Amino acid sequence: MGNCMGDHMGKIEIDERGRLTLPSKIREKLLIRAGDTLTVKVNSDNSIVIKKSPTKEQIFDRLVGCIKIPSEEKPTPELIKGIWKQNQ
């Protein structure tokens, strides 16, 4: 049963080195694998929000179509990086 704060997915215990382990049902739901990057935000009410960071491929896919390229060539990550550096 969900609520406006999201589904209760269990408790997480912190070990003596400050590490935590995400329960398998959370990892499965968010498709989190070893080596993935997560971002952490601490809100003013001391709640912690942990989000799965997008992969480089996901970021690139979101950028395709957002940048005008003067030619008909298909954008590559290197081309977009070059255009981005020129416009800074």
Secondary structure, 3 states (H helix, E strand, C coil): CCCCCCCCCCCCCECCCCCECCCHHHHHHHCCCCCCCEEEEECCCCCEEEEECCCHHHHHHHHCCCCCCCCCCCCCHHHHHHHHHHCC
